[in-house]
Amino acid sequence: MTSARFLALAIAFVLVAPMVLLACPEQATRAPSGEIWTCPMHPAVRQDHAGTCPICKMDLVRVDDKQPADGAIALDQHQRALAGVRTTPVIRGQLATSIKAPGRVAYDETRLRDLSPRVSGWIADVNVDQVGMVVKAGQVLFTLSAPELVQAQAEHLRAAAGGDEGLVRASAGRLAVLGLAPAQIEQLVPRGAPFDPAPILSPISGVVVDKEVVPGARVEAGMRLLRLAQLDRLWIEADVFTVDAAVVRAGQRAVIAAGGATSQGKVARVLPNVEGGARTARVRIDLPNLGAALRPGMVVEVEIVLGSVDALLVPSSAVLYTGPRRVVFVEAPDPSMVGGMRYLPRTVQLGRRGAELVEISSGLKEGEAIVVDGAFLLASESRLRWPGALDDASAATSDAGVAGDGDAGHRGTP
């Protein structure tokens, strides 16, 4: 019995001992005091001795304790060359600002014409038999048989035959009121007989956008039979964010891009209503349609030029977006090394944005050297060595208002 119990204890020890050894954490090698070790993948993991990351099991790397604890990175000349760090000074200059928005081509409502008979009658023939047809001024659209119009033509012929100029002018005026064109009235006397049915001519050149007429139809005076639209000028209706619409004014220049070609127009007005679903304001742009290149219904890109302002400017590539913060790395000499430079992340507030430059509202001074190439590498190194240095809560709070104001818009306030 004693031998069996001893054998059972021995077997249990052999099975459990390796598990206990595996469960025990590896004894970390203690490093000299002052050193900090962190994980390249999880910078929040920091300890004062070497080991492995408890999250991803990667070997921890030692952080250079000579670096300042404010997120700054110190590089000598050789390190700057390897990292490809390039700087440029903060300048003050003129910033051309604009708003970009999607737009849609629409008919110019001031250039629409409705055709309505001025007398009752019947439609004899229709030459414009479908929507979308292009018509020329003076083209016969349809013919109208109307007793009242025939009677008025006969009276004009009798007045002309009688030689009474006063009656001739009066009867000609009545025919014009009833819808005959001046050329048709002039042709009436040489013709010697009324037009029946009378041709109804197009008053403008354009395209048929609505049609309510068919042969044989009975029509009454005032009924809209056709609607024509001129295409020599069009409207562009752009959907602009409400925050951007506040700076749009009538008369500002707008550049319209469609199909690889551009054309220029002017802002006619900012409509007072807001589109509920998209929460955008509609800006109407008046545009000459040279060569009939644009057609109603087309989707275009709109850029509204706001003008130029004097501002403190940096290249857009210099600004890093770290959550609610906007960060720029500022270069300054590092006295601790020969030829060394120190790159300090600084929170900035952004203003308006141009094509390649962005306005700095606060955080930088004119003439300061900032990083335009290599900033992402510096940010990665700063996060690795000093986790949280680029995500300071107090700095983020101070920048939140400007950050939220600009990033939503097109015009250039990031």
C-alpha positions in Angstrom: 0.0 0.0 0.0 2.9 2.3 0.8 4.6 1.5 -2.5 1.4 2.2 -4.4 0.9 5.5 -2.7 4.5 6.6 -3.4 4.2 5.6 -7.0 1.0 7.7 -7.3 2.6 10.7 -5.8 5.6 10.4 -8.1 3.4 10.2 -11.2 1.4 13.2 -10.1 4.6 15.2 -9.5 5.9 14.3 -13.0 2.6 15.5 -14.6 2.1 18.7 -12.6 5.6 20.0 -12.4 5.9 21.0 -16.1 2.6 22.8 -16.0 3.6 24.8 -12.9 6.9 25.7 -14.6 5.0 26.8 -17.8 2.5 28.9 -15.8 5.2 30.8 -13.9 6.3 33.9 -15.7 9.8 34.1 -17.0 12.1 35.8 -14.5 12.8 39.1 -16.1 16.3 40.4 -16.4 16.6 43.5 -14.4 18.0 46.5 -16.3 19.9 49.4 -14.9 17.8 51.9 -13.1 16.3 54.6 -15.2 15.8 52.5 -18.3 12.4 52.1 -19.8 11.3 49.1 -22.0 8.2 49.2 -24.3 6.5 47.2 -27.0 6.9 48.5 -30.6 3.3 47.4 -31.3 1.7 48.4 -28.0 3.5 51.6 -26.8 1.2 51.7 -23.7 3.2 48.7 -22.3 6.1 50.2 -20.4 8.3 48.7 -17.7 11.7 49.1 -16.2 13.1 45.8 -17.3 13.5 43.7 -20.4 10.9 41.0 -21.2 8.0 40.3 -23.6 4.8 42.1 -24.3 1.9 40.6 -22.4 -0.4 41.4 -25.3 1.5 40.2 -28.4 4.5 38.4 -26.8 7.0 40.5 -28.8 10.3 41.3 -27.2 10.3 44.7 -25.5 12.8 47.3 -26.8 14.6 49.9 -24.7 13.6 53.5 -24.8 16.4 56.0 -25.0 16.3 57.8 -21.7 18.1 60.7 -23.1 15.1 61.8 -25.1 12.9 64.5 -23.4 9.6 63.4 -22.1 7.5 65.9 -24.1 7.3 63.8 -27.2 10.2 65.5 -28.9 12.7 63.5 -31.0 16.4 64.4 -31.2 18.3 63.5 -34.4 21.8 64.1 -35.6 22.6 65.0 -39.2 23.1 61.4 -40.3 19.8 60.3 -38.7 18.0 63.2 -40.4 19.3 62.1 -43.7 18.2 58.5 -43.2 14.7 59.6 -42.1 14.3 62.0 -45.0 13.4 64.9 -42.8 12.9 68.1 -44.6 11.8 71.4 -43.2 10.4 74.7 -44.4 9.7 78.0 -42.6 6.3 79.2 -41.6 5.4 82.1 -43.9 2.8 84.9 -44.1 1.2 85.4 -47.4 -2.0 85.4 -49.5 -4.1 82.3 -49.4 -6.5 81.6 -52.2 -9.5 79.9 -50.8 -12.4 78.0 -52.4 -15.2 75.6 -51.8 -15.6 72.4 -53.7 -19.0 70.7 -53.9 -21.0 68.4 -56.2 -23.5 70.1 -58.6 -26.2 69.3 -61.1 -27.0 71.0 -64.4 -30.5 72.4 -64.6 -32.5 74.5 -67.0 -32.4 78.3 -66.5 -36.0 78.9 -65.5 -35.8 82.5 -66.7 -35.2 81.1 -70.3 -38.3 78.9 -70.4 -41.2 79.7 -72.8 -44.7 78.2 -72.8 -46.8 78.0 -75.9 -50.5 78.4 -75.3 -53.2 79.1 -78.0 -55.0 82.4 -77.6 -58.1 81.1 -79.2 -60.1 77.9 -78.9 -59.8 75.4 -81.7 -58.5 72.0 -82.9 -55.0 70.8 -83.5 -54.7 69.8 -87.2 -51.1 68.7 -87.3 -48.1 68.5 -84.9 -44.5 68.8 -86.2 -43.0 68.5 -82.7 -44.2 65.1 -81.6 -41.9 64.2 -78.7 -40.1 65.7 -75.8 -36.4 66.4 -76.3 -36.7 67.6 -79.9 -34.5 70.6 -80.8 -36.4 73.5 -82.5 -35.3 76.7 -84.2 -36.9 80.1 -84.0 -39.6 80.4 -86.6 -40.1 76.7 -87.1 -43.7 75.5 -87.4 -44.6 73.6 -84.2 -48.2 72.7 -85.0 -51.2 74.0 -87.0 -54.3 75.3 -85.3 -57.8 75.5 -86.9 -59.8 78.1 -85.0 -62.9 79.9 -86.3 -62.2 83.1 -84.4 -58.7 83.3 -85.9 -60.1 82.7 -89.5 -62.7 85.4 -89.0 -60.0 87.9 -87.8 -57.9 87.1 -90.9 -60.8 87.7 -93.2 -61.5 91.1 -91.5 -57.9 92.1 -92.1 -58.2 91.2 -95.8 -61.4 93.3 -96.1 -59.7 96.2 -94.4 -56.7 96.0 -96.7 -59.0 95.8 -99.7 -60.9 98.9 -98.6 -57.7 100.9 -98.2 -58.4 102.2 -94.7 -55.0 102.3 -93.0 -56.5 102.7 -89.6 -58.6 99.5 -89.9 -55.6 97.7 -91.4 -53.5 98.6 -88.4 -56.3 97.7 -86.0 -56.9 94.3 -87.6 -53.2 93.5 -87.8 -52.9 94.3 -84.1 -55.8 91.9 -83.3 -54.1 89.1 -85.3 -50.9 89.6 -83.3 -52.9 89.4 -80.1 -54.5 86.2 -81.4 -51.1 84.6 -82.0 -50.0 85.1 -85.6 -46.4 86.1 -86.1 -45.6 89.4 -87.8 -44.2 87.6 -90.8 -47.5 85.7 -91.2 -49.5 88.9 -91.0 -47.4 90.5 -93.7 -47.9 87.4 -95.9 -51.6 87.4 -95.4 -52.5 90.2 -97.9 -50.3 88.9 -100.8 -51.7 85.4 -100.1 -55.2 86.7 -100.4 -56.8 84.1 -98.2 -56.7 83.2 -94.4 -54.4 80.6 -93.0 -56.6 77.7 -92.0 -55.3 75.8 -90.2 -52.8 78.5 -89.1 -49.2 77.5 -88.5 -48.0 78.3 -85.0 -44.3 79.2 -85.0 -41.6 78.7 -82.4 -40.7 82.0 -80.7 -37.2 80.8 -79.7 -34.6 78.3 -80.5 -34.3 75.6 -77.9 -35.5 72.1 -76.8 -38.9 70.8 -76.0 -39.1 69.9 -72.3 -42.8 69.3 -72.0 -45.5 68.4 -74.5 -49.3 68.3 -74.1 -50.5 68.4 -77.7 -51.5 65.7 -80.2 -53.2 65.9 -83.6 -57.0 66.2 -83.4 -57.1 67.5 -79.9 -59.6 70.1 -78.8 -57.7 73.0 -77.1 -59.0 76.0 -75.2 -57.4 79.5 -75.0 -54.7 79.6 -72.4 -53.9 75.8 -72.3 -50.2 75.1 -72.1 -49.4 72.9 -75.1 -45.6 73.1 -75.2 -42.8 74.2 -73.0 -39.5 75.2 -74.6 -36.1 75.8 -72.9 -33.1 77.7 -74.3 -29.8 75.9 -73.7 -27.4 78.8 -74.3 -27.4 79.5 -70.6 -27.9 77.0 -67.8 -28.1 76.8 -64.0 -25.7 74.8 -61.9 -27.2 73.9 -58.5 -24.4 73.0 -56.1 -25.0 71.3 -52.7 -22.8 73.1 -50.2 -22.4 72.4 -46.5 -24.3 75.0 -44.4 -21.1 76.0 -42.6 -19.6 76.8 -46.0 -22.7 78.5 -47.4 -22.3 81.3 -44.9 -19.3 82.7 -46.8 -20.7 82.3 -50.3 -21.9 85.5 -51.9 -23.7 86.4 -55.2 -21.2 87.4 -57.9 -18.4 85.1 -56.8 -16.6 83.2 -59.6 -17.3 79.5 -59.9 -15.4 76.9 -62.0 -17.4 74.0 -63.3 -15.6 70.7 -64.3 -17.4 68.0 -66.4 -16.0 65.5 -68.8 -12.5 66.8 -68.6 -13.5 70.3 -69.6 -14.0 73.4 -67.4 -16.1 76.5 -67.8 -16.7 79.5 -65.6 -19.8 81.1 -64.2 -21.0 83.3 -61.4 -23.0 82.6 -58.2 -26.5 83.9 -58.8 -27.9 83.3 -55.3 -27.8 81.1 -52.2 -31.2 79.6 -51.7 -32.7 80.1 -48.2 -33.9 76.5 -47.7 -31.7 73.6 -46.5 -32.0 70.1 -47.9 -33.3 68.0 -45.0 -31.7 64.7 -45.8 -28.2 65.9 -46.8 -28.3 69.1 -44.6 -26.8 71.1 -47.3 -27.6 74.5 -48.8 -28.2 74.9 -52.5 -26.1 77.5 -54.4 -27.3 78.5 -57.8 -24.7 79.4 -60.4 -25.5 81.1 -63.7 -23.4 79.6 -66.5 -23.1 80.3 -70.3 -23.3 77.0 -72.1 -20.7 77.5 -74.8 -20.9 75.0 -77.6 -23.8 73.2 -75.8 -21.2 71.2 -73.9 -23.4 70.8 -70.8 -26.8 69.2 -70.7 -29.5 69.4 -68.0 -29.2 66.5 -65.5 -25.5 66.2 -65.8 -23.5 65.8 -62.5 -20.5 68.2 -62.3 -17.8 69.3 -59.9 -18.1 72.9 -58.6 -15.4 75.0 -57.2 -16.5 78.4 -55.8 -13.6 80.8 -55.5 -13.9 82.9 -52.3 -10.8 85.1 -52.9 -7.5 85.6 -51.1 -6.8 86.5 -47.5 -3.6 87.4 -45.7 -2.7 84.5 -43.3 0.0 82.5 -41.6 0.6 79.6 -43.9 2.2 76.1 -43.8 2.1 73.3 -46.4 -0.8 70.9 -45.9 1.6 67.9 -45.7 3.1 69.4 -42.5 -0.1 68.9 -40.5 -0.7 65.6 -38.7 -4.3 64.6 -37.6 -4.2 62.8 -34.3 -7.7 62.4 -33.2 -9.1 65.8 -32.3 -5.6 67.4 -32.4 -3.7 68.9 -35.2 0.0 68.6 -34.7 3.0 70.1 -36.5 6.7 69.1 -35.7 8.8 72.2 -35.0 12.6 72.0 -35.5 15.0 73.6 -33.0 18.7 73.1 -32.4 19.6 70.4 -29.8 22.5 71.6 -27.5 23.1 68.1 -26.3 24.7 66.9 -29.6 26.8 68.5 -32.3 24.7 69.4 -35.3 21.7 67.8 -33.7 18.1 69.0 -34.1 15.2 68.5 -31.8 11.7 68.0 -33.2 8.9 69.0 -30.9 5.2 68.1 -31.7 3.1 71.2 -31.3 -0.6 71.5 -31.3 -2.0 74.1 -33.8 -5.4 75.4 -34.7 -6.2 75.5 -38.4 -8.1 78.1 -40.4 -8.9 78.2 -44.1 -7.4 75.8 -46.6 -6.1 76.4 -50.0 -5.0 74.0 -52.7 -1.6 73.2 -51.1 -1.4 75.5 -48.1 -3.4 75.8 -44.9 -3.9 78.7 -42.5 -2.5 78.5 -39.0 -4.8 80.4 -36.5 -2.6 79.7 -33.5 0.3 77.6 -32.3 3.1 78.7 -34.7 5.0 81.9 -35.4 6.3 83.3 -38.7 9.8 82.0 -39.5 9.7 78.9 -37.4 11.0 75.8 -39.1 8.5 72.9 -39.4 8.8 69.4 -40.8 7.1 68.9 -44.2 8.7 65.5 -45.1 9.2 62.7 -42.5 6.6 64.0 -40.1 4.8 60.6 -40.0 8.1 58.8 -39.1 8.7 61.3 -36.3 5.2 60.8 -35.0 5.6 57.1 -35.0 8.9 57.4 -33.1 7.4 59.8 -30.7 4.4 57.5 -30.0 6.8 54.6 -29.5 9.0 56.4 -27.0 6.5 58.5 -25.3 3.0 57.0 -25.5 0.3 59.6 -25.2 2.5 62.5 -26.0 0.6 63.1 -29.2 -2.8 62.5 -27.5 -2.7 65.0 -24.7 -6.3 65.4 -23.5 -5.9 69.1 -22.5 -4.3 70.0 -25.8 -7.0 68.1 -27.7 -9.7 69.9 -25.8 -8.2 73.3 -26.7 -8.2 72.4 -30.4 -11.5 70.7 -30.6 -13.6 73.7 -31.7 -11.5 74.5 -34.7 -11.0 70.9 -35.6 -14.7 70.3 -35.7 -15.4 73.5 -37.5 -13.1 72.9 -40.4 -12.9 69.2 -41.2 -16.5 69.0 -42.3 -16.3 71.6 -45.0 -14.8 71.8 -48.5 -13.8 75.4 -48.4 -10.6 75.0 -46.6 -11.1 75.1 -42.8 -9.9 71.7 -42.0 
